[in-house]
Amino acid sequence: MKSMRMANMLVAGIIVVLFWGCSGNQATDTAAAADGSGATTVAGQAGVKDDASMKDVVKVAAGSPDHTTLVAAVTAAELLDDLSNVGPFTVFAPTNDAFAKLPAGTVEGLLKPEKKADLQNILQYHVTTSMLRADFFEDGQELGMANGGNATITVKDGKVQINGANIIATIPASNGIVHVIDAVLLPK
């Protein structure tokens, strides 16, 4: 029961990150800066500004020019604050090129408000509620994902894959770890 709750919380966090730019949501509303500069601030945990500490998994993705599609999706799914929390999280983060491999119109369709639940399900399938370094993975290992599904790890010649997607980079974060992958994971 506790792991299901954590999984749901993680999925919600990913969705918030994806739909960061949407208005009308308490977690993603923006407000003008008090100094009148016209700058905006973001409410919630994801809006905390801290340039001194290690970045959380959301800020790692947001700081990458290769993950703008993922960040837009997490924002749209209203999962920003969830993934900015303590964790620990292991996030399998598809690159923009990975999203581009999907059939034309897929990403745009998932970003529509009426597809929010589907988007949340897909994004939660990219997260586990633990911190798993690449050297932890074993061939044939099954991982329980935040959406309640399972993903399979393959290790061959020292290269690690999850459901056929290659882990091409690993970045530690303050609340977990981000494994950059070259394909979007789709739940069964």
N, C-alpha and C positions, 0 to 999 in steps of 0.2 A: 504494500500500500504506500509506504514511504517512498520507494523508488519510483512508483508511478507518478506520485505527486511531484517529485523532483524532475522527472522526465517532462511532465506537462509544463512545469515552470521553465525548463530549459528551452522547450519549443517556443513558448511564448516570448522568451527573450530573443530568440533568433528572429522571430517575426517582427518584433519591435525594431530591431536593427534594420531589417529590410524595408520597412515602411516609415522610416525616420521622417521623411518629408511630408507625410500625410497630415492634414489638419483635423481638428475636431476631436482629438484624443488626448486625455489628460497626460499620458506618459510622453506624448510627442509635441505638445503645444509649445510654441515659442513666445518669448516676450521681449520687448525692446529693452536694451540695456539702460540702467538707471542714469548713466552719464549722458544720455541723449545722442550717443554716437551712431545709433541706427543698427548696431550689432544685435544679434539675437543670442539668446541663451536657451538651453534645453532643460526641461524639468526632469526630475528623476535621477536615478543612479548613473545613467549613461551621460548625463549632462555635467557631472562633476569634472572640473578642470584640475588636472594634476600633471604638470610637466616634469616632476622630479621622480616619481615612482615608476616602477615597471608597468607597462601598459596591460590592461585586461584584454581578454580575447576580442571584445568589440573594438577597442581602440587599435589593436594589432591589425584587424581587418580594415578598419576605417582609414588607417594610415598607409594602406597598400594601394597603389594605382591599379593593381591586377585584380582587385576584389570589389570594385565599385558596384557590380551587379549583385553580388552577395549582400553588400551593405544595404543596397536599395531594397532587396527582398526582405531582409531581417527587419528593416524599418517598416515596410508595408505590412509585415506579419505581426508587428507590435511586440517584438521580442528583444529590443535593445536593452531595456532595464533588466530583464531576466538574465541575460548573458553578461551583464556588467556586475552582477552580484558576486558573492564570495566564491561560488563554485564548490568543488573543482569541476572543470569542464574539459573535455577533449572535443575540439571542433575540427571536423574534416571540411576544409574550406575550399570549395571549387573556385577556380580562377574565372575571369571573364571569358577566356577562350573555352573553358569547359561549358559554360552556359551557352556560348555561341554554337556548340555542337548539337544542342537540342533542336528538334524540328522548329522551323520558322513559326513565330507567333506564340510559342510555348511560354516563354518568360513574360511577354506582355499579357497574355491571358491569365497567368497566375497572379499578376500584380493587380488585377481587378478586385474591388472590394468583395464581390460575391464569391471569389475563389480563395478568400483568406484562410479558411479551414484547410483547404488542399495545400496551400503554400506553407502553412504552419506544419502540417504533417511532413512535407518534404524536408523542410528546414530542420525539424526535430530529428529526422532520420540522419542528419549530419552531426549529431551531438551525443556524447555519452556523459553521464554524470560522475565522472572520475577523471583523473589525470593519467593518461597512458602514453608513456614515451615510446618511441619507435622500437627501442630495444626490448620492450615488453612483449611485442607481438610475436605470435608463433603461427606457423602454417596450419590452416584449418580452424583457427580460433574463431569463436562466435562472440560478437559483441552485442550487448543489449543497448539499443539506441533509445533516445529520449522519447520517441513516438511510440515505443512499445514493441517495435520490430527488432529484428536481428540482422547484423551485417557480418560477412565472413572475411577474415584476414587470410591472405595468401603471402607466403614468403618464399621467394625463389631467387637463388644466387645473391642473397643479401638485399634484394629489393622487396619492398613491402607494398602490397595492394590491399584495398578494401573494396569488395564487390567489383573487382576488375579495374578500379581507379588507382593510378599510381600515386604514392605519396612522394612528392617532388621536393618538399622542403618542410622543415619543422621549426616553429618559433615558440619559445617559452613565453608565458604570460603570467601576470600576477594571480590570476584565478584559474589557471589551467595551462593548456597547451593547444597550439593550432598546428594541424598537419595540412599543408597545402596539397590539394589533389587536382588531377587533370581531367576529371569527369564529375558530372552531377550524379549523386546517388539517388536512385528512385526506389521508394518503398515497394514491396511486393504487394 
